[in-house]
Amino acid sequence: MASAGDGAAWLARAHDDVDQWAAVMDADADGRPVDWAWLRTLDFAHGVGAARDEDLEPGAGSDVHGLLKRDYAVRDRLEAVLAQCGTAFMRDFDRLIASYRLPRAIAYANRRLCDEIALLMDRGVAEGLWTVAYERRGRVTVPVLHAAQGAPPVDDIQDATAEIADARAVRRRSRGRGGAPQARADVARAGAASSDVPADGTSGGAAGAGGTDGSAHGAPAADGASAETRGRGGSDWRDAYLPGRGVDAVMGIDIETTGVEPTRDYIIDVGFEYMNMASPRPPEADAQASAAYVRDGYRAGDAYGQSRLPFGVPAGNARHGNPTILELTGIDVRGRAGAPYRLFDEWPEAQRGLLVRLERQPYVAHNANFEHRFFMLNVAGYAESYRAGRITIIDTMPMSRRWDPGSAPGPEHPYGDNSLQSYARRQGALPEDERERHLGLEDAHIMLLAMKRHLAALREERRGPWGPDGRSGVGGKRCGGRRR
């Protein structure tokens, strides 16, 4: 449907990486052999869907039912490959795969394929063939088509995301019963779990429409997880992202996206700033140009280097619209196609600039696996740098879960109240009568302020990183690089 912009010449070169991936990854996340020869034939830059631009218009003479069926089939195949790529890349101990460019290219094409699917569904609605209702099924929300009276049935063009995710979960549990020790050993040897560990959904990172399931749930907790930590429901993979008692200068970052699945959704807003958790604010910070907060009452305080980066969406995505994101963030994607907005996944300079900043010091996010998964499939060089141990990630969500008594599970929050809004309120970083803004810079600010106040209290109480089993150093999650 849509062709790539000027910054997407790398898509043609991604085919050069197929042999590397074929040598390591013979099956996709659904256990099927990967048809690498088929992947070589795909034109990532100009689209992998069955529809032409004119096919998306109501009243077009083409078979919208057949086009939608073919697009769903292609998407299911692509996403099964993508769901396995993180695991294959992280467990490629011989480093046969040099680059993550191919998964980024597949994800690039898949996002635009999803836009085409949405517009084909819109066409069917406009032509009176069906209606669309969004239903929560398990951990994902899917569009469900209902045939109009007298129209052909639509059973064969339903979104299969929920069924695919459920089937992968069953296989994962089966593997866990039979091979968990080896899986945990493999993850430890790699130095990290794969990039697609599912988030718990507490703060915008729920397993989304793509249902990525190539995860390593057996990832061990960080060394030195305290008795206090283990007492709050036992350790889990998020504990590796807890800070250590030596943490100081960090970069806080938050992204806003068109949805929760990096294989389907676009980054539309990136906000970040810096803060020192222990040492004073650098004197030279006053001379740096900084973006302003959009909400009255926000003051920089100890923060510095504030930046806000807005990005666009393709024309097809803008045409379909996104009322959910408009209501949540105030960002209307219908006005984000074309100048002055550029697409993040077509802007190499923006990606390089962000990667340089992410490598300089630990970066902090709330439910950081959400940002991490988007960066893996959007930022050139991020996956390679992460695997090489050049990136350290700290997450304030496990700080809330483990070290904030106010997050204890209750009837309304069986897993604890660990949203950024609740955590920031409990730490005095957000007034009780204000809500999280859901914009990158503003959310990064209240997150860092909450983290600094929380760490100061923990230090005084000799808890958390300063407890008997606390971690030395900056803490956080960092891969160990190549290990044999």
C-alpha positions as CSV (number, residue, x, y, z in Angstrom):
1,M,0.0,0.0,0.0
2,A,2.5,2.6,1.2
3,S,6.1,3.0,0.1
4,A,9.0,3.9,2.3
5,G,10.3,7.4,2.8
6,D,13.7,8.8,2.1
7,G,15.2,7.4,5.3
8,A,14.4,3.8,4.5
9,A,17.1,2.7,2.0
10,W,18.4,0.2,4.7
11,L,15.3,-1.9,4.0
12,A,16.6,-3.2,0.7
13,R,19.9,-4.2,2.4
14,A,18.1,-6.1,5.1
15,H,17.7,-9.1,2.8
16,D,21.5,-9.5,3.0
17,D,21.1,-10.7,6.6
18,V,18.8,-13.6,5.8
19,D,21.6,-16.2,5.7
20,Q,22.8,-15.2,9.2
21,W,19.4,-15.7,10.6
22,A,18.7,-18.9,8.7
23,A,21.9,-20.4,10.2
24,V,20.6,-19.8,13.8
25,M,16.8,-19.7,13.7
26,D,15.1,-22.6,11.9
27,A,11.6,-22.3,13.5
28,D,9.3,-19.5,14.4
29,A,7.4,-18.8,17.6
30,D,4.7,-21.2,16.6
31,G,7.1,-24.1,16.0
32,R,6.9,-24.0,12.2
33,P,9.9,-23.9,9.9
34,V,10.8,-20.4,8.8
35,D,10.5,-20.0,5.1
36,W,13.5,-17.8,4.6
37,A,13.2,-18.0,0.8
38,W,9.7,-16.5,1.0
39,L,11.1,-13.7,3.3
40,R,13.7,-12.9,0.6
41,T,10.9,-12.1,-1.9
42,L,9.2,-9.5,0.3
43,D,9.5,-5.9,-0.6
44,F,9.8,-4.3,2.8
45,A,10.1,-0.8,1.4
46,H,7.1,-0.8,-0.8
47,G,4.7,-3.0,1.1
48,V,3.9,-6.6,1.7
49,G,0.1,-6.4,1.6
50,A,-2.2,-7.6,-1.2
51,A,-4.0,-4.3,-1.6
52,R,-3.3,-1.4,-4.0
53,D,-4.1,2.2,-2.9
54,E,-7.3,2.1,-4.9
55,D,-8.4,-1.1,-3.2
56,L,-8.7,0.8,0.1
57,E,-11.5,3.1,-1.3
58,P,-15.1,2.2,-0.6
59,G,-16.8,1.1,-3.8
60,A,-13.6,-0.3,-5.3
61,G,-14.3,-3.3,-7.6
62,S,-11.8,-5.6,-5.9
63,D,-12.7,-8.3,-3.4
64,V,-12.2,-6.7,0.0
65,H,-12.9,-10.0,1.7
66,G,-10.2,-11.8,-0.2
67,L,-7.7,-9.0,0.3
68,L,-8.2,-8.9,4.0
69,K,-7.9,-12.7,4.3
70,R,-4.5,-12.6,2.4
71,D,-3.2,-9.7,4.5
72,Y,-4.1,-11.5,7.8
73,A,-2.3,-14.6,6.5
74,V,0.9,-12.6,5.7
75,R,0.8,-10.8,9.1
76,D,0.4,-14.1,11.0
77,R,3.5,-15.5,9.3
78,L,5.6,-12.3,9.8
79,E,4.7,-11.9,13.4
80,A,5.5,-15.6,14.2
81,V,9.0,-14.9,12.9
82,L,9.3,-11.6,14.8
83,A,8.2,-13.2,18.0
84,Q,11.1,-15.6,17.9
85,C,13.8,-13.1,16.8
86,G,14.6,-11.7,20.2
87,T,15.3,-15.1,21.7
88,A,17.3,-16.2,18.7
89,F,19.4,-13.1,18.8
90,M,20.1,-13.1,22.5
91,R,21.0,-16.8,22.5
92,D,23.2,-16.6,19.5
93,F,26.3,-17.3,21.7
94,D,28.6,-17.8,18.6
95,R,27.5,-14.4,17.3
96,L,26.6,-15.7,13.9
97,I,23.9,-13.0,13.7
98,A,25.8,-9.7,13.5
99,S,22.8,-7.4,13.1
100,Y,19.2,-6.9,14.1
101,R,18.4,-5.1,10.9
102,L,16.3,-7.9,9.4
103,P,13.8,-8.0,12.3
104,R,13.5,-4.2,12.2
105,A,12.8,-4.4,8.5
106,I,10.1,-7.0,9.0
107,A,8.5,-5.0,11.8
108,Y,8.7,-1.8,9.6
109,A,6.7,-3.7,6.8
110,N,4.3,-5.3,9.3
111,R,3.3,-1.9,10.8
112,R,2.2,-0.7,7.4
113,L,0.5,-4.0,6.7
114,C,-1.5,-3.4,9.9
115,D,-2.5,0.0,8.6
116,E,-3.7,-1.6,5.4
117,I,-5.7,-4.2,7.3
118,A,-7.4,-1.4,9.3
119,L,-8.3,0.4,6.1
120,L,-9.7,-2.7,4.5
121,M,-11.9,-3.2,7.6
122,D,-13.0,0.4,7.3
123,R,-13.9,-0.2,3.6
124,G,-16.0,-3.2,4.5
125,V,-17.9,-1.1,7.1
126,A,-18.4,1.7,4.6
127,E,-19.8,-0.8,2.1
128,G,-22.2,-2.3,4.6
129,L,-20.5,-5.7,4.6
130,W,-19.8,-5.9,8.3
131,T,-19.5,-4.0,11.6
132,V,-16.4,-4.0,13.8
133,A,-16.4,-4.4,17.6
134,Y,-13.3,-4.4,19.8
135,E,-13.3,-7.2,22.4
136,R,-10.9,-8.1,25.1
137,R,-9.8,-11.8,24.8
138,G,-7.4,-13.0,27.3
139,R,-4.5,-10.5,27.4
140,V,-5.2,-8.9,24.0
141,T,-7.9,-6.7,22.5
142,V,-8.9,-7.7,19.0
143,P,-11.3,-6.3,16.3
144,V,-14.2,-8.7,15.8
145,L,-16.2,-8.5,12.5
146,H,-19.9,-9.1,12.5
147,A,-21.5,-9.7,9.1
148,A,-24.2,-7.4,8.1
149,Q,-27.6,-8.9,7.4
150,G,-27.6,-10.5,4.0
151,A,-23.9,-10.1,3.7
152,P,-21.4,-13.0,3.2
153,P,-20.1,-14.6,6.4
154,V,-16.9,-13.4,7.9
155,D,-15.7,-16.3,9.9
156,D,-12.6,-16.8,7.8
157,I,-11.4,-13.1,8.1
158,Q,-11.3,-12.8,11.9
159,D,-8.2,-11.6,13.7
160,A,-6.5,-14.6,15.2
161,T,-4.2,-12.8,17.6
162,A,-5.8,-14.0,20.8
163,E,-5.9,-17.7,19.6
164,I,-2.2,-17.4,18.5
165,A,-1.2,-15.9,21.8
166,D,-3.0,-18.6,23.8
167,A,-1.4,-21.4,21.8
168,R,2.0,-19.9,22.4
169,A,1.4,-19.7,26.1
170,V,0.4,-23.3,26.2
171,R,3.6,-24.3,24.4
172,R,5.7,-22.1,26.7
173,R,4.2,-23.7,29.8
174,S,4.8,-27.1,28.3
175,R,8.5,-26.2,27.6
176,G,8.8,-24.8,31.1
177,R,7.7,-28.1,32.7
178,G,10.1,-30.1,30.7
179,G,13.1,-27.8,30.1
180,A,13.0,-24.9,32.6
181,P,16.5,-25.6,34.1
182,Q,18.2,-25.5,30.7
183,A,16.1,-22.5,29.6
184,R,17.2,-20.6,32.7
185,A,20.8,-21.6,32.1
186,D,20.6,-20.4,28.5
187,V,19.2,-17.0,29.6
188,A,21.8,-16.5,32.3
189,R,24.5,-17.4,29.8
190,A,23.1,-14.8,27.3
191,G,23.2,-12.2,30.1
192,A,19.6,-11.3,29.6
193,A,16.1,-12.5,28.8
194,S,15.0,-12.0,25.2
195,S,13.6,-8.6,24.2
196,D,10.0,-9.8,24.1
197,V,9.4,-10.8,27.8
198,P,5.8,-9.8,28.2
199,A,5.0,-6.9,30.5
200,D,2.4,-7.2,33.2
201,G,0.1,-4.5,31.9
202,T,0.3,-2.3,34.9
203,S,1.5,0.7,33.1
204,G,0.7,0.6,29.4
205,G,2.9,-2.4,28.6
206,A,0.4,-5.2,28.5
207,A,1.1,-7.8,25.9
208,G,-0.5,-6.1,22.9
209,A,-2.1,-7.0,19.7
210,G,0.9,-8.8,18.5
211,G,1.0,-11.2,21.4
212,T,4.8,-11.6,21.4
213,D,5.6,-14.8,23.2
214,G,9.2,-15.6,22.5
215,S,10.0,-14.8,26.0
216,A,12.2,-16.4,28.7
217,H,10.1,-16.4,31.8
218,G,12.7,-18.3,33.7
219,A,15.1,-15.4,33.8
220,P,16.7,-15.3,37.2
221,A,16.3,-12.3,39.5
222,A,19.1,-9.9,40.0
223,D,21.9,-11.1,42.2
224,G,21.3,-9.9,45.7
225,A,17.5,-9.8,45.6
226,S,16.7,-9.2,49.2
227,A,14.6,-11.1,51.6
228,E,12.3,-8.1,51.6
229,T,12.1,-8.4,47.8
230,R,11.4,-12.1,47.9
231,G,8.8,-11.6,50.5
232,R,6.6,-9.6,48.1
233,G,5.4,-12.5,46.0
234,G,8.8,-14.0,45.2
235,S,11.4,-12.8,42.7
236,D,10.7,-12.5,39.0
237,W,12.4,-11.3,35.9
238,R,11.7,-7.6,36.7
239,D,14.0,-7.7,39.7
240,A,17.0,-7.6,37.5
241,Y,16.0,-4.0,36.7
242,L,16.2,-2.7,40.3
243,P,18.8,0.0,41.0
244,G,21.9,-0.5,43.1
245,R,23.1,1.7,45.9
246,G,25.7,3.3,43.7
247,V,23.2,4.7,41.2
248,D,23.6,8.4,40.4
249,A,23.4,10.1,37.0
250,V,20.6,8.6,35.0
251,M,18.5,9.5,31.9
252,G,14.7,9.1,32.4
253,I,12.7,8.4,29.3
254,D,9.1,7.8,28.3
255,I,7.6,7.1,24.9
256,E,4.1,7.5,23.6
257,T,3.0,5.1,20.9
258,T,-0.1,4.4,18.8
259,G,-0.5,1.1,20.7
260,V,1.3,-1.4,22.8
261,E,2.8,-3.7,20.2
262,P,6.1,-2.7,18.6
263,T,5.5,-4.9,15.6
264,R,2.3,-3.1,14.8
265,D,2.5,0.4,16.4
266,Y,4.5,3.6,15.9
267,I,6.5,5.8,18.3
268,I,4.9,9.2,18.2
269,D,6.4,11.0,21.2
270,V,9.7,10.6,23.0
271,G,10.5,12.6,26.1
272,F,13.6,12.4,28.3
273,E,15.6,14.3,30.9
274,Y,18.5,13.7,33.3
275,M,18.8,13.6,37.0
276,N,21.4,12.8,39.6
277,M,20.2,10.5,42.3
278,A,23.1,11.3,44.7
279,S,25.4,14.0,43.5
280,P,24.3,17.7,43.0
281,R,22.9,18.9,39.7
282,P,25.7,19.8,37.3
283,P,26.4,23.6,37.3
284,E,26.8,23.5,33.5
285,A,23.2,22.2,33.1
286,D,21.8,25.8,33.4
287,A,23.5,26.6,30.1
288,Q,21.8,23.8,28.2
289,A,18.8,24.4,26.0
290,S,15.8,22.5,27.4
291,A,12.3,21.8,26.4
292,A,9.5,23.2,28.5
293,Y,6.9,21.1,30.3
294,V,3.4,21.6,29.0
295,R,1.7,21.3,32.4
296,D,1.7,24.3,34.8
297,G,3.2,23.5,38.1
298,Y,6.0,21.3,36.8
299,R,9.4,22.6,37.9
300,A,12.7,21.2,36.7
301,G,14.3,21.1,40.2
302,D,17.2,18.7,40.0
303,A,16.3,17.7,36.5
304,Y,18.2,19.0,33.4
305,G,18.6,18.4,29.7
306,Q,14.9,18.1,29.0
307,S,14.0,17.1,25.4
308,R,10.8,16.4,23.6
309,L,10.7,14.7,20.2
310,P,7.4,14.4,18.3
311,F,7.1,12.0,15.4
312,G,4.6,11.2,12.7
313,V,2.7,8.3,11.2
314,P,2.2,7.1,7.7
315,A,-0.8,8.4,5.7
316,G,-2.7,5.2,6.1
317,N,-2.4,5.2,9.9
318,A,-3.5,8.8,10.0
319,R,-6.5,8.1,7.8
320,H,-7.7,5.4,10.0
321,G,-7.3,7.6,13.1
322,N,-6.8,6.5,16.7
323,P,-9.4,7.9,19.2
324,T,-8.0,5.8,22.1
325,I,-4.6,7.5,21.8
326,L,-6.2,10.9,21.3
327,E,-8.2,10.6,24.5
328,L,-5.2,9.3,26.4
329,T,-2.5,11.6,25.3
330,G,-4.1,14.4,23.4
331,I,-2.2,13.5,20.2
332,D,-4.4,13.2,17.1
333,V,-2.6,11.0,14.6
334,R,-4.9,12.3,11.9
335,G,-2.6,15.4,11.9
336,R,0.7,13.6,12.1
337,A,1.1,12.5,8.4
338,G,3.6,14.6,6.6
339,A,5.5,17.8,7.5
340,P,6.5,18.9,10.0
341,Y,6.4,15.4,11.5
342,R,8.8,12.7,10.4
343,L,8.4,9.0,11.1
344,F,10.8,7.7,13.7
345,D,11.4,4.4,11.9
346,E,12.4,6.3,8.8
347,W,14.7,8.8,10.5
348,P,18.2,7.3,11.0
349,E,19.6,10.5,12.5
350,A,17.0,10.6,15.2
351,Q,17.6,7.0,16.0
352,R,21.4,7.5,16.2
353,G,21.0,10.5,18.4
354,L,18.8,8.6,20.8
355,L,21.1,5.6,20.9
356,V,24.1,7.7,21.8
357,R,22.1,9.1,24.8
358,L,20.9,5.7,25.9
359,E,24.5,4.4,26.0
360,R,26.0,7.2,28.0
361,Q,24.5,6.3,31.4
362,P,21.7,4.0,32.7
363,Y,18.3,4.9,31.3
364,V,15.2,4.7,33.5
365,A,11.7,3.9,32.5
366,H,8.5,2.8,34.3
367,N,7.8,-0.7,33.0
368,A,11.0,-0.4,31.1
369,N,10.4,-3.5,29.0
370,F,7.8,-1.5,27.1
371,E,10.5,1.0,25.9
372,H,13.0,-1.7,25.4
373,R,10.8,-3.7,23.1
374,F,10.0,-0.7,21.0
375,F,13.7,0.3,20.8
376,M,14.7,-3.2,19.7
377,L,12.5,-2.9,16.6
378,N,12.9,0.8,15.9
379,V,16.3,2.1,16.8
380,A,19.2,1.0,14.5
381,G,22.0,-0.4,16.6
382,Y,20.1,-0.7,19.9
383,A,19.7,-4.5,19.9
384,E,23.4,-4.9,19.0
385,S,24.5,-2.4,21.7
386,Y,22.2,-4.0,24.3
387,R,23.5,-7.5,23.6
388,A,27.1,-6.2,23.8
389,G,26.5,-4.8,27.3
390,R,26.7,-1.1,26.4
391,I,23.2,-0.3,27.7
392,T,22.0,-0.5,31.3
393,I,18.2,-0.3,32.1
394,I,16.6,0.6,35.4
395,D,12.9,0.2,36.0
396,T,10.9,2.1,38.6
397,M,8.0,-0.4,38.4
398,P,9.8,-3.1,40.4
399,M,10.9,-0.4,42.8
400,S,7.2,0.2,43.4
401,R,6.4,-3.5,43.6
402,R,9.2,-4.4,45.9
403,W,10.0,-1.4,48.0
404,D,6.9,0.7,48.3
405,P,4.5,-0.5,51.0
406,G,1.7,1.5,49.3
407,S,1.7,-0.9,46.4
408,A,0.6,-3.9,48.3
409,P,-2.0,-6.0,46.5
410,G,-5.6,-5.4,47.4
411,P,-9.1,-6.2,46.1
412,E,-8.9,-3.5,43.4
413,H,-5.3,-4.2,42.5
414,P,-4.6,-8.0,43.0
415,Y,-1.0,-7.5,41.8
416,G,-0.4,-4.2,43.6
417,D,-1.1,-0.6,42.4
418,N,2.1,0.0,40.4
419,S,1.0,2.4,37.7
420,L,3.3,5.4,37.2
421,Q,0.6,7.7,38.4
422,S,0.1,5.8,41.7
423,Y,3.8,5.4,42.3
424,A,4.5,9.1,41.7
425,R,1.6,10.2,44.0
426,R,2.8,7.9,46.8
427,Q,6.3,9.4,46.5
428,G,5.1,13.0,46.4
429,A,6.1,13.6,42.8
430,L,2.5,14.1,41.6
431,P,-0.3,15.8,43.6
432,E,-3.2,13.6,44.6
433,D,-5.6,15.6,42.5
434,E,-3.5,15.4,39.3
435,R,-3.3,12.7,36.8
436,E,-0.4,11.3,34.8
437,R,-0.1,13.5,31.7
438,H,0.7,10.6,29.2
439,L,3.3,12.7,27.4
440,G,6.9,11.6,27.2
441,L,8.7,14.4,28.9
442,E,6.1,15.0,31.6
443,D,5.9,11.4,32.5
444,A,9.7,11.0,32.5
445,H,9.9,14.0,34.9
446,I,7.5,12.7,37.6
447,M,9.1,9.2,37.3
448,L,12.6,10.5,38.1
449,L,11.4,12.8,40.8
450,A,9.6,9.8,42.4
451,M,12.6,7.6,42.0
452,K,14.9,10.2,43.7
453,R,12.6,10.7,46.6
454,H,12.1,7.0,47.0
455,L,15.8,6.2,47.0
456,A,16.4,8.9,49.6
457,A,13.9,7.4,51.9
458,L,15.2,3.9,51.3
459,R,18.8,5.0,52.1
460,E,17.6,6.6,55.4
461,E,15.7,3.5,56.3
462,R,18.5,1.1,55.2
463,R,16.1,-0.7,52.9
464,G,16.1,-1.6,49.3
465,P,19.6,-1.2,47.8
466,W,20.9,-0.4,51.3
467,G,19.3,-3.4,52.9
468,P,21.3,-6.5,54.0
469,D,21.2,-8.0,50.6
470,G,21.2,-4.8,48.5
471,R,23.2,-4.6,45.3
472,S,26.4,-2.5,45.0
473,G,27.1,-0.4,41.9
474,V,24.4,1.2,39.8
475,G,22.3,-1.9,39.5
476,G,19.9,-2.3,36.6
477,K,19.8,-4.7,33.8
478,R,22.9,-5.0,31.6
479,C,23.9,-7.9,29.4
480,G,27.2,-9.5,30.1
481,G,28.4,-9.3,26.5
482,R,29.7,-12.4,24.8
483,R,30.2,-15.4,27.0
484,R,31.4,-18.9,26.2
